[in-house]
Amino acid sequence: MELDNRTDTTRTLSLTVSPDRGEESTDSWTIDATSTIRIETYPPLDSAATLTAAVDGYETVTYEWAGDEPGNSLSIQITPDELTFDELIR
């Protein structure tokens, strides 16, 4: 069953971080029922890592974090059409 991304049901954004050094961790945020855009930021990572974001109704997306530029953060943007990662240079 395909979900309508303009749903009035709350959903959960899950972010799994699998660093080259250290242990894998998963954080979750509740996405407001009426939101069509939600941006979350993740603090800088100490090493390279694979980040995976998942939300019901969207394709799971993966981002390869280089980890060699301190001061950067990651933005996860959710629109009615897609789930994307963007690196924020601070």
MDAnalysis code that builds the backbone (N, CA, C; Angstrom):
import MDAnalysis as mda
import numpy as np

u = mda.Universe.empty(270, n_residues=90, atom_resindex=np.repeat(np.arange(90), 3), trajectory=True)
u.add_TopologyAttr("name", ["N", "CA", "C"] * 90)
u.add_TopologyAttr("resid", np.arange(1, 91))
u.add_TopologyAttr("resname", ["MET", "GLU", "LEU", "ASP", "ASN", "ARG", "THR", "ASP", "THR", "THR", "ARG", "THR", "LEU", "SER", "LEU", "THR", "VAL", "SER", "PRO", "ASP", "ARG", "GLY", "GLU", "GLU", "SER", "THR", "ASP", "SER", "TRP", "THR", "ILE", "ASP", "ALA", "THR", "SER", "THR", "ILE", "ARG", "ILE", "GLU", "THR", "TYR", "PRO", "PRO", "LEU", "ASP", "SER", "ALA", "ALA", "THR", "LEU", "THR", "ALA", "ALA", "VAL", "ASP", "GLY", "TYR", "GLU", "THR", "VAL", "THR", "TYR", "GLU", "TRP", "ALA", "GLY", "ASP", "GLU", "PRO", "GLY", "ASN", "SER", "LEU", "SER", "ILE", "GLN", "ILE", "THR", "PRO", "ASP", "GLU", "LEU", "THR", "PHE", "ASP", "GLU", "LEU", "ILE", "ARG"])
u.atoms.positions = np.array([
    [0.841, -1.181, 0.000],
    [0.000, 0.000, 0.000],
    [0.886, 1.245, 0.000],
    [0.634, 2.158, -0.886],
    [1.399, 3.407, -0.939],
    [0.722, 4.447, -0.060],
    [1.510, 5.157, 0.707],
    [0.966, 6.155, 1.624],
    [0.945, 7.533, 0.982],
    [-0.059, 8.331, 1.338],
    [-0.125, 9.722, 0.913],
    [0.740, 10.537, 1.866],
    [1.734, 11.237, 1.355],
    [2.647, 11.989, 2.211],
    [2.014, 13.229, 2.821],
    [0.821, 13.586, 2.408],
    [0.107, 14.711, 3.028],
    [-0.884, 14.177, 4.059],
    [-0.471, 13.221, 4.820],
    [-1.329, 12.561, 5.799],
    [-1.552, 13.418, 7.034],
    [-2.618, 13.139, 7.765],
    [-2.850, 13.839, 9.023],
    [-2.450, 12.966, 10.212],
    [-1.708, 11.913, 9.943],
    [-1.235, 11.007, 10.984],
    [0.203, 11.358, 11.349],
    [0.515, 11.380, 12.650],
    [1.903, 11.645, 13.039],
    [2.787, 10.498, 12.588],
    [4.034, 10.822, 12.286],
    [5.009, 9.827, 11.860],
    [6.305, 10.047, 12.612],
    [7.184, 9.085, 12.509],
    [8.470, 9.164, 13.185],
    [9.596, 9.188, 12.165],
    [10.502, 10.144, 12.325],
    [11.736, 10.192, 11.556],
    [12.786, 9.467, 12.377],
    [13.391, 8.425, 11.813],
    [14.459, 7.689, 12.491],
    [15.764, 7.928, 11.755],
    [16.802, 8.280, 12.497],
    [18.125, 8.506, 11.929],
    [19.101, 7.544, 12.582],
    [19.682, 6.663, 11.775],
    [20.675, 5.711, 12.262],
    [22.049, 6.177, 11.806],
    [22.980, 6.278, 12.752],
    [24.348, 6.706, 12.469],
    [25.270, 5.521, 12.706],
    [25.984, 5.111, 11.650],
    [26.928, 3.999, 11.731],
    [28.329, 4.544, 11.476],
    [29.027, 4.986, 12.536],
    [30.351, 5.591, 12.350],
    [31.426, 4.548, 12.068],
    [32.493, 4.997, 11.390],
    [33.641, 4.116, 11.175],
    [34.287, 3.763, 12.504],
    [34.260, 4.713, 13.454],
    [34.779, 4.468, 14.803],
    [33.631, 4.653, 15.781],
    [33.456, 3.724, 16.677],
    [32.389, 3.847, 17.670],
    [31.200, 2.966, 17.349],
    [30.162, 3.124, 18.159],
    [28.990, 2.272, 18.035],
    [27.874, 2.946, 17.252],
    [27.077, 2.128, 16.584],
    [25.914, 2.609, 15.864],
    [24.871, 3.133, 16.843],
    [24.186, 4.202, 16.454],
    [23.124, 4.744, 17.301],
    [21.950, 5.169, 16.427],
    [20.769, 5.189, 17.036],
    [19.566, 5.621, 16.331],
    [18.837, 6.650, 17.180],
    [18.465, 7.765, 16.555],
    [17.655, 8.795, 17.198],
    [16.344, 8.901, 16.436],
    [15.296, 9.317, 17.129],
    [13.989, 9.456, 16.493],
    [13.334, 10.770, 16.887],
    [12.567, 11.323, 15.957],
    [11.804, 12.536, 16.199],
    [10.384, 12.315, 15.700],
    [9.412, 12.888, 16.391],
    [8.025, 12.823, 15.941],
    [7.780, 13.964, 14.972],
    [7.173, 13.637, 13.851],
    [6.857, 14.638, 12.844],
    [5.412, 15.048, 13.049],
    [5.178, 16.327, 13.169],
    [3.844, 16.869, 13.415],
    [2.852, 16.412, 12.349],
    [1.648, 16.160, 12.774],
    [0.617, 15.625, 11.885],
    [0.308, 16.536, 10.707],
    [0.427, 17.852, 10.884],
    [0.067, 18.771, 9.811],
    [1.271, 19.312, 9.049],
    [2.471, 18.894, 9.392],
    [3.671, 19.403, 8.729],
    [3.850, 18.783, 7.353],
    [4.265, 19.609, 6.402],
    [4.681, 19.085, 5.112],
    [6.184, 19.260, 4.943],
    [6.790, 20.122, 5.748],
    [8.243, 20.291, 5.727],
    [8.747, 20.252, 7.159],
    [9.773, 19.478, 7.375],
    [10.377, 19.380, 8.704],
    [11.878, 19.262, 8.505],
    [12.642, 20.074, 9.204],
    [14.097, 20.015, 9.097],
    [14.663, 19.702, 10.466],
    [15.523, 18.711, 10.521],
    [16.213, 18.335, 11.750],
    [17.710, 18.477, 11.496],
    [18.460, 18.867, 12.502],
    [19.909, 18.943, 12.350],
    [20.569, 17.926, 13.248],
    [21.699, 17.447, 12.813],
    [22.458, 16.477, 13.573],
    [23.829, 17.090, 13.827],
    [24.355, 16.987, 15.039],
    [25.641, 17.629, 15.340],
    [26.793, 17.008, 14.557],
    [27.904, 17.709, 14.485],
    [29.062, 17.182, 13.761],
    [29.511, 15.830, 14.305],
    [30.018, 14.995, 13.412],
    [30.523, 13.672, 13.781],
    [32.044, 13.700, 13.787],
    [32.644, 12.877, 14.648],
    [34.102, 12.849, 14.773],
    [34.787, 12.047, 13.679],
    [34.076, 11.119, 13.056],
    [34.685, 10.279, 12.030],
    [33.699, 10.085, 10.886],
    [34.180, 9.466, 9.832],
    [33.294, 9.148, 8.718],
    [32.183, 8.231, 9.209],
    [31.019, 8.339, 8.584],
    [29.879, 7.535, 9.020],
    [28.874, 7.397, 7.885],
    [28.062, 6.368, 7.985],
    [26.922, 6.203, 7.097],
    [25.681, 6.570, 7.888],
    [24.875, 7.495, 7.367],
    [23.644, 7.907, 8.032],
    [22.462, 7.431, 7.203],
    [21.480, 6.865, 7.874],
    [20.296, 6.356, 7.203],
    [19.065, 6.977, 7.842],
    [18.219, 7.613, 7.032],
    [16.991, 8.231, 7.532],
    [15.793, 7.485, 6.967],
    [14.798, 7.269, 7.831],
    [13.596, 6.557, 7.411],
    [12.360, 7.222, 7.998],
    [11.339, 7.354, 7.164],
    [10.032, 7.862, 7.571],
    [9.000, 7.049, 6.796],
    [7.933, 6.625, 7.469],
    [6.868, 5.899, 6.772],
    [6.352, 6.721, 5.606],
    [6.198, 6.086, 4.449],
    [5.680, 6.767, 3.274],
    [6.747, 7.323, 2.356],
    [8.014, 7.212, 2.752],
    [9.124, 7.709, 1.943],
    [10.133, 6.600, 1.704],
    [10.900, 6.732, 0.622],
    [12.013, 5.821, 0.425],
    [13.078, 6.152, 1.459],
    [13.696, 5.120, 2.016],
    [14.791, 5.317, 2.963],
    [15.972, 5.923, 2.212],
    [16.632, 6.914, 2.825],
    [17.780, 7.551, 2.184],
    [19.033, 7.358, 3.031],
    [20.166, 7.294, 2.345],
    [21.456, 7.095, 3.001],
    [22.396, 8.219, 2.593],
    [23.244, 8.637, 3.525],
    [24.215, 9.702, 3.278],
    [25.560, 9.257, 3.822],
    [26.610, 9.403, 3.022],
    [27.968, 9.069, 3.461],
    [28.625, 10.333, 3.997],
    [28.814, 10.398, 5.310],
    [29.395, 11.553, 5.988],
    [30.906, 11.414, 5.969],
    [31.621, 12.409, 5.409],
    [33.079, 12.332, 5.301],
    [33.745, 12.415, 6.665],
    [33.211, 13.253, 7.549],
    [33.730, 13.336, 8.908],
    [35.050, 14.047, 9.063],
    [35.572, 14.643, 7.981],
    [36.889, 15.274, 8.078],
    [36.819, 16.799, 8.065],
    [35.626, 17.358, 8.157],
    [35.477, 18.808, 8.177],
    [34.716, 19.218, 9.429],
    [35.413, 19.476, 10.532],
    [34.722, 19.829, 11.769],
    [33.911, 21.111, 11.608],
    [32.804, 21.189, 12.328],
    [31.962, 22.369, 12.265],
    [30.780, 22.220, 11.335],
    [30.701, 21.103, 10.632],
    [29.571, 20.874, 9.741],
    [28.442, 20.173, 10.479],
    [27.238, 20.391, 10.019],
    [26.075, 19.681, 10.534],
    [25.301, 19.139, 9.349],
    [24.324, 18.325, 9.641],
    [23.547, 17.695, 8.590],
    [22.090, 18.087, 8.739],
    [21.445, 18.379, 7.636],
    [20.028, 18.713, 7.634],
    [19.272, 17.587, 6.946],
    [18.153, 17.195, 7.526],
    [17.279, 16.220, 6.893],
    [16.003, 16.961, 6.556],
    [15.668, 17.030, 5.277],
    [14.482, 17.770, 4.869],
    [13.431, 16.802, 4.356],
    [12.198, 17.019, 4.810],
    [11.079, 16.201, 4.380],
    [10.059, 17.110, 3.716],
    [9.753, 16.836, 2.458],
    [8.703, 17.551, 1.748],
    [7.617, 16.526, 1.413],
    [6.496, 16.953, 0.864],
    [5.482, 15.966, 0.499],
    [5.969, 14.948, -0.533],
    [7.050, 15.284, -1.255],
    [7.522, 14.406, -2.317],
    [8.725, 13.546, -1.981],
    [9.604, 14.019, -1.082],
    [10.826, 13.257, -0.839],
    [11.450, 13.567, 0.507],
    [12.376, 12.700, 0.863],
    [13.183, 12.819, 2.075],
    [14.616, 12.983, 1.601],
    [15.316, 14.056, 2.026],
    [16.666, 14.307, 1.530],
    [17.608, 14.711, 2.653],
    [18.905, 14.549, 2.388],
    [19.965, 15.019, 3.269],
    [20.647, 16.213, 2.613],
    [21.053, 17.176, 3.423],
    [21.876, 18.281, 2.949],
    [22.909, 18.577, 4.019],
    [24.151, 18.795, 3.593],
    [25.200, 19.148, 4.541],
    [25.180, 20.656, 4.750],
    [25.242, 21.084, 6.002],
    [25.257, 22.507, 6.338],
    [26.663, 22.895, 6.757],
    [27.251, 23.853, 6.074],
    [28.582, 24.323, 6.429],
    [28.409, 25.471, 7.413],
    [28.998, 25.335, 8.583],
    [28.855, 26.367, 9.613],
    [30.182, 27.032, 9.848],
])
